[in-house]
Amino acid sequence: MAESMRDLGEADLQKRLADARQELFTLRLQRTSGKLLNPAKIVEMRRTVARVLTELRARDLIEAAAPVEARPRGGRR
């Protein structure tokens, strides 16, 4: 799964993050209402969110460490 995240684009990772957070919210509601059948799903979703956030952060760090010539132009100067 980690390998497949490295292959995804920025937009796909953002979508996966939003979907995982929504699923986590739904699972928490189910737990509160007593309808959650598999409590381990909450842990699994929390880890999925963490994996996606880790990949996004790693990309930010790689971009920040890139030489000035390799960085995309634009933004603040």
N, C-alpha and C positions, 0 to 999 in steps of 0.2 A: 504494500500500500504506500509506503514511503517513497518508493521508486516512482510510482505513478503520480504522486504529488509533485515531484520534481519536474515531471514532463508537462504538467498543466500550466496554462498561461495565468497571468495575473487576474483576469476577469473570472476565469474558472475557479481559481482559489477563493476569490471573494464570494462567489456564488455558493461554493461548497461550505464556506464559513457561515454564511447567512442561513443556509439550510440546516446545518448542524445545530446552530444556536436556536433555531425555531423548533427543531425536534427536541432539544434539551428542555426548552420551555414547556412543550407539550407533555413530556415525560414527567416533569415536576408537577404540573397540574394534575396529571393522573395519579401521582403518588399522594398528593394532598387529598384528593377525592376518594382514595382507596381503591382505584380501579387499575393500578399498575400491576401487571402480571409478572414482569421480569425486572426487578430492581437493578440488576446488573447492567441494563441498558443505559441507565443514567451515567454510570461510570464510563461505559464505552463512549457515550456521546461527549462527555467532558474530555476524554482523551483525544477524541477526533478533533474537537475544537482546539485543543492544545497543539496537536500536530500541525494543523493548518496555520495557526498563529506562528508557530516555530518556523515553518517554511517561509512565510511572508517576512518575518523578521530577518531570517538568513539572507533573503534576497535584498532587503534594505541595506544590510551590512555590506554585502558584496558590492552593491551599487555605490555606497559611500566610500568604500575602499578603492574604487576604480581610479586610475590616474585621471587627472583633470582633462587630458586630451580625449579620453575614452568616454567621458560623461556626455549625456545628451545636452544639447544647447537649449537655452531658454530658461525661464524661471528667474529667480533673483540673481543679481550680480553684485 
